[in-house]
Amino acid sequence: MSGTDHDHHHAHAETASAGRPGYYDMMETAVRELLVEKKLIGPDEIRRQIEVLDSRSPALGAKVVARAWVDPDFRARLLAHGRSACEQEFGITFYDDTDLIVLENTEKVHNLIVCTLCSCYPRPVLGLPPDWYKLKPYRARAVSEPRAVLAEFGTILPDDVEVRVSDSTAMIRYLVLPMRPKGTEHYSEEQLAALVTRDTMIGVVPARIESARTPS
Amino acid sequence: MSKPAIVPAIGEEPIFRPGDQIRISDRSPIGHYRVPQYLRGKTGSIEAVIEPTLIDNEEEGYGRNAGSKRHYYRIAVPMTELWPDYAGSARDGLRIEVFESWLERI
């Protein structure tokens, strides 16, 4: 980039941390340094776990959903036991030893997932949750007025569709299996996966042809 | 000749079956418990028994009976049971997993 089309006279948001770290930042640093100092964990283990987390993203969940759309046997296995289907078919490991229930959206039932207590999320298959998922307004309102929350995402459901909200509290994580959009009968599995965004697997929006990402 | 009767240990078999009506205990013990306050004292039904049993992380978190497992259930609670003025279909519902130690038969 040349200086003529982007003069640096204006201030950019600071990427480096400035000022005093917050209470929980300091607590995390203190606990981490103590654990390392007492040789309970080493820096390599911390780095390795960060690499584990970084290797998980909604692209994994999208592959699982697309396979379920094209392979009825896999779909049955996935709905019967989500974790083992992901492990066996895709090698997606559940490093945190949580279990996975896959919730199928149909013409009559719409599933939405939340963690009212904190931020439980199917990290092994989707990676890190979006910020709004962790904030109190979503956590409180998803269980008390789910239809209003869905409407704010543009998802307006008729009254004859049952809304089921699954609140994740301890050992179980959820993944929503969205409905396959109409008009995708000729799509390849890869093209289908590109329609499956993170939000469709949380259950706040349906999968749509218009939401296609560029296949990765 | 009949088979010898095998007597399972206490806690080995799940107490509840799918369809059973239950109340989630309304207790407030000191500590961190994975049963949200808004559900305590509410009634619902057992949708499924989660198999196999899972480590009771409420006890695990305090180092008590570390590694011990408990039966864990998927519970269905109607939204209208939780929120008397719930705006939405009467068929809308909540699903949540709760350890056996928090469930009462009704």
Interface residues (C-beta under 8 A of the other chain):
Chain A: D99 I101 T116 L117 V143 S144 E145 P146 R147 A148 D159 D160 V161 E162 V163 R164 V165 S166 D167 S168 T169 A170 M171 I172
Chain B: R34 V35 P36 Y38 I50 L54 I55 N57 E58 Y72 R74 M79 L82 W83 Y86 A87 G88 S89 R91 D92 G93 L94 R95 I96 E97 V98 F99
